[in-house]
Each structure stands twice: as structure tokens, then as C-alpha cells.
Amino acid sequence: MYGPFLYLQIAQDLEAVILSGRMVPGTRLPPVRTLARTYQVHVDTLQHALRMLRQAGLLQMHGRRTFVTGDIGHLRRRRAEKADTLVSALLCALLRLGCTPSDAIRTILELQEGG
């Protein structure tokens, strides 16, 4: 990973892993140093990303260990909020291109069907 805001990229990546269910509630994250090596960043950068996720309520600390929150309701709400944001951004972009909402829905359904 590289760029000016690595901690944001890491936070977004981990958030996607958590919200997609690939990391289930209660899962213990690997140690910070291990994650830092995985992302090839300094430990401070990784800790910044984890701090953001804790502030967002996606991670919890128990002693020195970090876990995915067990609050399934919070995770569902957060995933719904992210989906709303993404769909809104997509719809705005399509409208700027001159597509109607019906065009957008049709395109999404066609893509989902593989066509």
C-alpha cells in the first residue's frame, strides 16, 4: 500500500472485511505488529487505522487485544449506511451522465444477471 493517507486505506479495507462478514463479530484481530507487516506499514499507521475503526464502533478493545464488535445491530446499521452512501453516489454520477433512475436500475439488474 502506498499513498498519502495509508491509514484511511487500511481502515476502509478492514471496514469492508468486517461489514461483509468475512470477519465475524467477536473475531480477535491479529497483533498490531502482524497487521502492520501484512499491510507493509509502520505500526503507528496501523494503530491510527484501528483507532478510527474503534471510534466508529466496529472494533473493541479487551485489555491489549482488539476484537470485531459483537454488536450485530451496529454492524447492520453501518453496512446499510455505507450501502446508501455508495448507491447515492452512483445514482448522482449516472444522473450527471444523463441516465434516468430507471436506466440505472436496469443497468444494475443486467450486471447482476451477468449481461
N, C-alpha and C positions, 0 to 999 in steps of 0.2 A: 504494500500500500504506500501511496505517496500523495502529496498534496499539502496545501496549507492548513487544512483542518482535519487531520487524521482522526482525532478523537471523535468528530462528528460521523465520519465514515464508519468507524468501528461501532459507535453507538447505534447507528442505523442498521448495520449488519446484524448485530446482536438482537436488536429490537425485532427485526424481521424473523430471525430464528425463533425467538420467544413467541411472537404473535402467531406464527404459522403452526405452532405446536411441535416443532422439531425439538424444542427444549421444553419439556412439560413442567407445570407448576411443581415447585419443591425440588427441582433439579439443582444439585450443587455445581457451581461453575468451577472449572479448573483454577488452580492458584494463579494469582496475578502474573507472576513471572512466566508461567507456562503460556498464558494467553498472550502476553507481550511478545514472546518468542513466535507464537503462531502467527500473529499479525505483523511481526517484524518491526516493532516499535519500542520506544523507551517505556519503561514501567509507568512513569508519570503520565504519559499519553494514554495508556490503557486505563489507569486509575481515573483519569478525567472522564473517559467514556462511561466507565462503570458508575461514577458519581452521578452523571446525567441520568442514567437508567434507574438508579435508586431514587433520585428526585422525582422521576416520572412514575414511580411506584411499581416498576417492573422487576426490580431486584430488592432483596432484603439481606441485611447482614445478621448473622448469628455468630457472635464472637468475632473471629477474624475470617470467617467463611462467608461466601456470598452465594445466595440461592435465588432462583426464579421465584417470584412471589407466589404464594398459594392462593391469592385472591382471584379466583377464576372470573368472578363478575367484573373485576377491574380489567383483566386481560381482554375479556369480550368487548367491554366498552371501548377500550383503547384500540382494538382491532377495527371496530366499527367506525371510530373516529378517523383512523388512518384511511380506511376504505372510502369514506365520504370525501376526505380531502383529495385523494387520488382521482376519484371519479369526477369530482367538481373541476379539478384542473384539466382533466382530459376533455370534459364537455366544453369548457371555456375555449380550449385550443381548437377543438373541432368547429365550434361556432365561429371563431375568428377565420377559419378556412371556408366558411360559407355552408357548412353542413347543418342540417336541421337535427334536433334531438332524435327524430325518427331514424335519420341516416345513421346517427351514432349508435343507436340501439341495434339496428340491423347489422352494422359492421361488427359490433361486439358479438352478436349471436352467430354470425357467419364465421368469425375467427374461432369461436368456441367449438363450432361443429367441424373445424378443420378446413374450411373452404375459403 
